[in-house]
């Protein structure tokens, strides 16, 4: 997510000619998966990658040719068996890769479509035409004139993290979540704490009591809320409001005893948590500093929203997706 966000930003800001290379098909295995992108200018790579480093130099050369001709082109790289040694990687990826290279003229419409979909938190599916006569044209598959074949990818909204409690402990969570490309919002009932200048990386900082701010939050299945006010009454009020809402993850910072006490009060009111609720919040990483605690919490959110256990990869029994 962060990689694509950075590419979009650079396309808007970069002063010179650019080309975008997109991995559109893999037969076998590869370091990156379809949808990986590499943005280049005349000097070389700007952001992104398509392989472990073995193809980027040649892709840049082909991108310069596409820019000179002002037309997109398709390229194929065979990394299977001994052919892999031709590219000097020795990676053993055992894959056949197809890459689309496109010269860019300004900010393409399809990038604007994706950004609007992210803003409205709506998944967007696009089909990239790979027919030589219409190479690189994008369309929505449901449109009547959309091509029957091509490279189809769905762009999902970034994870949205809402932190309730604008304390110093929240700062590393904000910074790390932004590195992941997440949307980050902070809420606090204390105006002196909820000040944007204290959290310059955050997308929004709001002051107000839970009843004022929580009902209006745009929570969905890719949203996470973490309560870290260290204020018992405000946490209780917030949980009353949040339990029926649609956040995909809800975490409460504090001890097990404190969590049990809060849940007991809610149970008397007929409010019971489901599997989305986590307390104490975070994975067991031995964290004892604000930065390590933030890492443990964000790791649990990532695993929970992805439907993963958070176990070591060597113990996992599912295929691992390399970004």
C-alpha positions as a Python dict, from the first residue, in 0.01 Angstrom:
ca = {
    (1, 'X'): (0, 0, 0),
    (2, 'X'): (270, 252, 97),
    (3, 'X'): (466, 176, -219),
    (4, 'X'): (170, 256, -444),
    (5, 'X'): (85, 567, -242),
    (6, 'X'): (442, 690, -286),
    (7, 'X'): (433, 619, -659),
    (8, 'X'): (115, 823, -698),
    (9, 'X'): (267, 1111, -500),
    (10, 'X'): (587, 1106, -706),
    (11, 'X'): (396, 1098, -1034),
    (12, 'X'): (227, 1422, -925),
    (13, 'X'): (544, 1587, -796),
    (14, 'X'): (827, 1466, -1021),
    (15, 'X'): (941, 1738, -1262),
    (16, 'X'): (1068, 1519, -1546),
    (17, 'X'): (945, 1239, -1776),
    (18, 'X'): (848, 915, -1606),
    (19, 'X'): (759, 560, -1699),
    (20, 'X'): (573, 300, -1498),
    (21, 'X'): (649, -72, -1517),
    (22, 'X'): (385, -314, -1385),
    (23, 'X'): (420, -688, -1333),
    (24, 'X'): (104, -822, -1496),
    (25, 'X'): (163, -1198, -1513),
    (26, 'X'): (374, -1463, -1342),
    (27, 'X'): (393, -1824, -1453),
    (28, 'X'): (565, -2009, -1172),
    (29, 'X'): (719, -1826, -876),
    (30, 'X'): (878, -1485, -843),
    (31, 'X'): (1006, -1245, -578),
    (32, 'X'): (716, -1003, -644),
    (33, 'X'): (358, -1082, -736),
    (34, 'X'): (135, -941, -1013),
    (35, 'X'): (55, -578, -940),
    (36, 'X'): (410, -491, -829),
    (37, 'X'): (525, -164, -983),
    (38, 'X'): (845, 23, -1060),
    (39, 'X'): (851, 396, -1134),
    (40, 'X'): (1155, 517, -1331),
    (41, 'X'): (1289, 840, -1474),
    (42, 'X'): (1584, 898, -1708),
    (43, 'X'): (1832, 846, -1423),
    (44, 'X'): (1697, 511, -1305),
    (45, 'X'): (1449, 365, -1056),
    (46, 'X'): (1253, 619, -850),
    (47, 'X'): (1026, 396, -637),
    (48, 'X'): (916, 35, -630),
    (49, 'X'): (1058, -294, -754),
    (50, 'X'): (967, -587, -976),
    (51, 'X'): (1224, -844, -867),
    (52, 'X'): (1503, -898, -620),
    (53, 'X'): (1710, -651, -821),
    (54, 'X'): (1803, -863, -1122),
    (55, 'X'): (1558, -714, -1372),
    (56, 'X'): (1536, -347, -1279),
    (57, 'X'): (1835, -238, -1489),
    (58, 'X'): (1701, -396, -1808),
    (59, 'X'): (1347, -276, -1735),
    (60, 'X'): (1484, 78, -1703),
    (61, 'X'): (1654, 50, -2042),
    (62, 'X'): (1333, -77, -2204),
    (63, 'X'): (1136, 199, -2027),
    (64, 'X'): (1364, 461, -2183),
    (65, 'X'): (1289, 313, -2525),
    (66, 'X'): (915, 325, -2452),
    (67, 'X'): (947, 688, -2346),
    (68, 'X'): (1142, 774, -2662),
    (69, 'X'): (877, 603, -2878),
    (70, 'X'): (596, 743, -2659),
    (71, 'X'): (409, 415, -2656),
    (72, 'X'): (368, 129, -2406),
    (73, 'X'): (531, -207, -2456),
    (74, 'X'): (516, -557, -2310),
    (75, 'X'): (825, -747, -2204),
    (76, 'X'): (883, -1105, -2099),
    (77, 'X'): (1156, -1239, -1872),
    (78, 'X'): (1221, -1610, -1827),
    (79, 'X'): (1378, -1684, -1487),
    (80, 'X'): (1322, -2059, -1499),
    (81, 'X'): (1612, -2294, -1449),
    (82, 'X'): (1945, -2196, -1605),
    (83, 'X'): (1785, -1896, -1774),
    (84, 'X'): (1785, -1726, -1435),
    (85, 'X'): (2164, -1700, -1450),
    (86, 'X'): (2136, -1480, -1759),
    (87, 'X'): (2000, -1204, -1537),
    (88, 'X'): (2275, -1250, -1282),
    (89, 'X'): (2047, -1310, -987),
    (90, 'X'): (2081, -1677, -908),
    (91, 'X'): (1756, -1631, -720),
    (92, 'X'): (1595, -1954, -831),
    (93, 'X'): (1258, -1783, -871),
    (94, 'X'): (1157, -2033, -1141),
    (95, 'X'): (910, -1793, -1298),
    (96, 'X'): (813, -1646, -1633),
    (97, 'X'): (735, -1277, -1587),
    (98, 'X'): (541, -1040, -1813),
    (99, 'X'): (584, -668, -1753),
    (100, 'X'): (395, -374, -1897),
    (101, 'X'): (593, -52, -1940),
    (102, 'X'): (406, 276, -1996),
    (103, 'X'): (528, 632, -2049),
    (104, 'X'): (337, 867, -1821),
    (105, 'X'): (194, 1202, -1926),
    (106, 'X'): (79, 1383, -1614),
    (107, 'X'): (-135, 1204, -1359),
    (108, 'X'): (-340, 932, -1538),
    (109, 'X'): (-716, 912, -1490),
    (110, 'X'): (-694, 559, -1355),
    (111, 'X'): (-471, 674, -1069),
    (112, 'X'): (-730, 939, -983),
    (113, 'X'): (-999, 671, -983),
    (114, 'X'): (-801, 469, -729),
    (115, 'X'): (-736, 767, -506),
    (116, 'X'): (-1107, 856, -504),
    (117, 'X'): (-1193, 496, -416),
    (118, 'X'): (-945, 506, -128),
    (119, 'X'): (-1098, 830, -2),
    (120, 'X'): (-1450, 684, -6),
    (121, 'X'): (-1316, 353, 132),
    (122, 'X'): (-1460, 159, -161),
    (123, 'X'): (-1276, -129, -332),
    (124, 'X'): (-1213, -65, -701),
    (125, 'X'): (-1146, -330, -965),
    (126, 'X'): (-971, -228, -1286),
    (127, 'X'): (-883, -426, -1598),
    (128, 'X'): (-568, -331, -1790),
    (129, 'X'): (-596, -411, -2160),
    (130, 'X'): (-299, -617, -2282),
    (131, 'X'): (-410, -629, -2645),
    (132, 'X'): (-132, -475, -2858),
    (133, 'X'): (-374, -230, -3021),
    (134, 'X'): (-506, -100, -2686),
    (135, 'X'): (-212, -177, -2460),
    (136, 'X'): (-236, -19, -2115),
    (137, 'X'): (-592, 114, -2142),
    (138, 'X'): (-781, 80, -1811),
    (139, 'X'): (-1149, 11, -1760),
    (140, 'X'): (-1391, -113, -1496),
    (141, 'X'): (-1478, -476, -1581),
    (142, 'X'): (-1851, -417, -1532),
    (143, 'X'): (-1860, -146, -1800),
    (144, 'X'): (-2037, -252, -2123),
    (145, 'X'): (-1737, -180, -2347),
    (146, 'X'): (-1476, -332, -2114),
    (147, 'X'): (-1245, -588, -2278),
    (148, 'X'): (-1309, -953, -2204),
    (149, 'X'): (-948, -1023, -2105),
    (150, 'X'): (-647, -849, -1959),
    (151, 'X'): (-482, -792, -1624),
    (152, 'X'): (-741, -752, -1348),
    (153, 'X'): (-657, -615, -1005),
    (154, 'X'): (-861, -488, -714),
    (155, 'X'): (-743, -189, -512),
    (156, 'X'): (-867, -200, -155),
    (157, 'X'): (-876, 99, 82),
    (158, 'X'): (-584, 135, 321),
    (159, 'X'): (-625, 14, 676),
    (160, 'X'): (-772, 291, 891),
    (161, 'X'): (-640, 314, 1245),
    (162, 'X'): (-827, 525, 1500),
    (163, 'X'): (-640, 579, 1825),
    (164, 'X'): (-849, 697, 2120),
    (165, 'X'): (-606, 866, 2351),
    (166, 'X'): (-368, 1132, 2217),
    (167, 'X'): (-86, 1063, 2462),
    (168, 'X'): (290, 1049, 2410),
    (169, 'X'): (255, 670, 2392),
    (170, 'X'): (44, 718, 2079),
    (171, 'X'): (319, 894, 1883),
    (172, 'X'): (518, 585, 1776),
    (173, 'X'): (195, 413, 1672),
    (174, 'X'): (110, 705, 1447),
    (175, 'X'): (455, 710, 1286),
    (176, 'X'): (474, 334, 1230),
    (177, 'X'): (119, 310, 1095),
    (178, 'X'): (193, 585, 844),
    (179, 'X'): (502, 392, 732),
    (180, 'X'): (263, 106, 653),
    (181, 'X'): (50, 338, 441),
    (182, 'X'): (-244, 335, 682),
    (183, 'X'): (-487, 619, 745),
    (184, 'X'): (-442, 737, 1105),
    (185, 'X'): (-681, 939, 1317),
    (186, 'X'): (-650, 1039, 1683),
    (187, 'X'): (-930, 1123, 1925),
    (188, 'X'): (-913, 1257, 2279),
    (189, 'X'): (-1162, 1416, 2518),
    (190, 'X'): (-891, 1660, 2628),
    (191, 'X'): (-837, 1948, 2382),
    (192, 'X'): (-492, 2013, 2525),
    (193, 'X'): (-389, 1662, 2416),
    (194, 'X'): (-572, 1646, 2082),
    (195, 'X'): (-366, 1906, 1897),
    (196, 'X'): (-251, 1844, 1537),
    (197, 'X'): (94, 1990, 1602),
    (198, 'X'): (162, 1711, 1852),
    (199, 'X'): (97, 1448, 1584),
    (200, 'X'): (205, 1600, 1251),
    (201, 'X'): (201, 1264, 1070),
    (202, 'X'): (-164, 1190, 1158),
    (203, 'X'): (-433, 1238, 894),
    (204, 'X'): (-676, 1387, 1145),
    (205, 'X'): (-676, 1480, 1514),
    (206, 'X'): (-1009, 1545, 1684),
    (207, 'X'): (-1102, 1667, 2031),
    (208, 'X'): (-1431, 1571, 2191),
    (209, 'X'): (-1595, 1332, 2432),
    (210, 'X'): (-1669, 979, 2302),
    (211, 'X'): (-2039, 1048, 2251),
    (212, 'X'): (-1948, 1347, 2035),
    (213, 'X'): (-1688, 1193, 1805),
    (214, 'X'): (-1723, 814, 1795),
    (215, 'X'): (-2071, 783, 1635),
    (216, 'X'): (-1950, 974, 1329),
    (217, 'X'): (-1642, 761, 1261),
    (218, 'X'): (-1647, 589, 917),
    (219, 'X'): (-1565, 244, 1053),
    (220, 'X'): (-1563, -63, 829),
    (221, 'X'): (-1405, -406, 814),
    (222, 'X'): (-1063, -258, 737),
    (223, 'X'): (-1078, -20, 1032),
    (224, 'X'): (-906, -73, 1367),
    (225, 'X'): (-972, 116, 1689),
    (226, 'X'): (-730, 111, 1983),
    (227, 'X'): (-828, 259, 2319),
    (228, 'X'): (-531, 394, 2512),
    (229, 'X'): (-666, 686, 2715),
    (230, 'X'): (-576, 521, 3049),
    (231, 'X'): (-905, 675, 3168),
    (232, 'X'): (-1145, 407, 3295),
    (233, 'X'): (-1472, 600, 3258),
    (234, 'X'): (-1387, 719, 2905),
    (235, 'X'): (-1284, 369, 2797),
    (236, 'X'): (-1614, 234, 2929),
    (237, 'X'): (-1811, 502, 2746),
    (238, 'X'): (-1614, 439, 2427),
    (239, 'X'): (-1664, 62, 2439),
    (240, 'X'): (-2041, 105, 2476),
    (241, 'X'): (-2041, 296, 2150),
    (242, 'X'): (-1783, 90, 1961),
    (243, 'X'): (-1903, -265, 2031),
    (244, 'X'): (-2203, -242, 1793),
    (245, 'X'): (-2007, -61, 1521),
    (246, 'X'): (-1838, -226, 1221),
    (247, 'X'): (-1467, -193, 1296),
    (248, 'X'): (-1273, -504, 1201),
    (249, 'X'): (-1051, -478, 1507),
    (250, 'X'): (-1107, -329, 1853),
    (251, 'X'): (-827, -321, 2107),
    (252, 'X'): (-807, -204, 2467),
    (253, 'X'): (-476, -118, 2634),
    (254, 'X'): (-439, -212, 2999),
    (255, 'X'): (-407, -508, 3230),
    (256, 'X'): (-618, -822, 3214),
    (257, 'X'): (-782, -729, 3545),
    (258, 'X'): (-880, -387, 3413),
    (259, 'X'): (-1017, -541, 3094),
    (260, 'X'): (-1220, -797, 3286),
    (261, 'X'): (-1369, -524, 3504),
    (262, 'X'): (-1473, -317, 3201),
    (263, 'X'): (-1624, -619, 3028),
    (264, 'X'): (-1814, -716, 3343),
    (265, 'X'): (-1976, -372, 3356),
    (266, 'X'): (-2069, -396, 2988),
    (267, 'X'): (-2212, -747, 3037),
    (268, 'X'): (-2454, -614, 3298),
    (269, 'X'): (-2582, -382, 3026),
    (270, 'X'): (-2617, -671, 2781),
    (271, 'X'): (-2310, -574, 2576),
    (272, 'X'): (-2076, -863, 2494),
    (273, 'X'): (-1758, -856, 2282),
    (274, 'X'): (-1692, -1081, 1983),
    (275, 'X'): (-1369, -1204, 1825),
    (276, 'X'): (-1282, -855, 1704),
    (277, 'X'): (-1210, -742, 2060),
    (278, 'X'): (-855, -777, 2196),
    (279, 'X'): (-738, -704, 2550),
    (280, 'X'): (-466, -678, 2656),
    (281, 'X'): (-393, -536, 2314),
    (282, 'X'): (-96, -651, 2105),
    (283, 'X'): (113, -961, 2037),
    (284, 'X'): (342, -1111, 2298),
    (285, 'X'): (673, -961, 2181),
    (286, 'X'): (818, -879, 2521),
    (287, 'X'): (751, -512, 2452),
    (288, 'X'): (825, -267, 2733),
    (289, 'X'): (886, 65, 2554),
    (290, 'X'): (635, 283, 2366),
    (291, 'X'): (798, 194, 2034),
    (292, 'X'): (801, -181, 2099),
    (293, 'X'): (445, -169, 2233),
    (294, 'X'): (336, 11, 1915),
    (295, 'X'): (504, -262, 1708),
    (296, 'X'): (322, -534, 1905),
    (297, 'X'): (-16, -362, 1860),
    (298, 'X'): (26, -290, 1490),
    (299, 'X'): (144, -645, 1427),
    (300, 'X'): (-168, -784, 1595),
    (301, 'X'): (-391, -551, 1392),
    (302, 'X'): (-221, -656, 1069),
    (303, 'X'): (-257, -1026, 1152),
    (304, 'X'): (-616, -992, 1269),
    (305, 'X'): (-741, -798, 966),
    (306, 'X'): (-555, -1037, 734),
    (307, 'X'): (-707, -1340, 906),
    (308, 'X'): (-369, -1468, 1019),
    (309, 'X'): (-259, -1607, 1354),
    (310, 'X'): (50, -1395, 1413),
    (311, 'X'): (262, -1709, 1457),
    (312, 'X'): (618, -1744, 1327),
    (313, 'X'): (621, -1810, 951),
    (314, 'X'): (812, -2134, 1005),
    (315, 'X'): (507, -2262, 1196),
    (316, 'X'): (250, -2141, 943),
    (317, 'X'): (70, -2395, 728),
    (318, 'X'): (-36, -2151, 455),
    (319, 'X'): (151, -2011, 158),
    (320, 'X'): (338, -1691, 232),
    (321, 'X'): (275, -1395, 5),
    (322, 'X'): (588, -1188, -56),
    (323, 'X'): (487, -821, -104),
}
